[in-house]
Each structure stands twice: as structure tokens, then as C-alpha cells.
Amino acid sequence: MTNTDCPPRLAVVAAIIDGGATSLGPVASAARLGAEIHDKEQSAMAARSTPAERALAQALRDGGQRDGTSTDHAIAELLLLAADDPEAGRLATGLRQAFLRPDNSKAVLAREERRSAFTDLYRRLALHQLDSQVRNKAAATLCRLNSL
């Protein structure tokens, strides 16, 4: 039985989004983007994604559009910037509620609507919580995401 009360881990969702189809292996792309995995136990937990994390990553993915790689990378980077924040669970829960239906049916949003919903949630639930240097980087990435 899976615990649906536990929010998805943003670093794992980011790694799935940016790492392509290999969502069950080690979270290598998280290290490439600069996320730190502190100890072996945490690393082992992060190496396997939950069904909720895979579903959220799939819902946030661009879906193979021409600029999908850039969009996916920007979303993954933003998730990683927020992952270390103590309030990261609020963003993860908000994303899960906005992008995944309770009956596990996929929410179908147009690419622009998906980006808009993501950036709105990120600004409301995460951006103001980040320290100033991380906030500046996240704001620049949000601007880049909106221009894609």
C-alpha cells in the first residue's frame, strides 16, 4: 500500500523529468543539475521513484514538443531549486492537486496552460520561500520558461 499523504519528492520528480525515460534508476540527473544527496540512505531512497512521483513527472513533462527539452529542463531546474526548502511539500502537494486527478485519470492541458499553471503555483508556493540568491536564479528560470 502506498501512502498518498506523503508529497512527491521534488528532486526525484525533477530527475525523472530531466532524465528521460529511465525513471526507475539512480537519480543521476539530480546530481548533474546540482542537487546534493546527503547520505547513502537518502540516496537509496531517492534512487527509486514512487508511482505518484512518476505520474507527476509525466504530467509536468512537455510531451515531446519542439522546445520540450528546454521546457523540461527549466521545470526540473526549478523543482530542484525548491527541493531543499522546508516548505517544498506545499509546492509538491499543490502540483499534485493541480496536475493529477484523484481518480488517476490524466489531466489534459495544453502546453501553454501547463506552463502557466506551473509558474503560477511556483510563484505562489515556492518563490517567496527561497533565499535571495536561489530566488533570483528561480525568477530568471521562470522568465526563461515563460518565453519558451
FENDA-V422221 format. One record per residue. N is the residue number from 1. SS is DSSP state (a for helix, b for strand, c for the rest). Layout:
# FENDA-V422221
n | ss
N | SS
N | SS
This chain:
# FENDA-V422221
n | ss
1 | c
2 | c
3 | c
4 | c
5 | c
6 | c
7 | c
8 | c
9 | c
10 | a
11 | a
12 | a
13 | a
14 | a
15 | a
16 | a
17 | a
18 | a
19 | a
20 | c
21 | c
22 | c
23 | c
24 | c
25 | c
26 | c
27 | c
28 | a
29 | a
30 | a
31 | a
32 | a
33 | c
34 | c
35 | c
36 | c
37 | c
38 | c
39 | c
40 | a
41 | a
42 | a
43 | a
44 | a
45 | a
46 | a
47 | c
48 | c
49 | c
50 | c
51 | a
52 | a
53 | a
54 | a
55 | a
56 | a
57 | a
58 | a
59 | a
60 | a
61 | c
62 | c
63 | c
64 | c
65 | c
66 | c
67 | c
68 | a
69 | a
70 | a
71 | a
72 | a
73 | a
74 | a
75 | a
76 | a
77 | a
78 | a
79 | a
80 | a
81 | a
82 | a
83 | a
84 | c
85 | c
86 | c
87 | c
88 | a
89 | a
90 | a
91 | a
92 | a
93 | a
94 | a
95 | a
96 | a
97 | a
98 | a
99 | a
100 | b
101 | c
102 | c
103 | c
104 | c
105 | c
106 | b
107 | c
108 | c
109 | c
110 | c
111 | a
112 | a
113 | a
114 | a
115 | a
116 | a
117 | a
118 | a
119 | a
120 | a
121 | a
122 | a
123 | a
124 | a
125 | a
126 | c
127 | a
128 | a
129 | a
130 | c
131 | c
132 | a
133 | a
134 | a
135 | a
136 | a
137 | a
138 | a
139 | a
140 | a
141 | a
142 | a
143 | a
144 | a
145 | a
146 | a
147 | a
148 | c
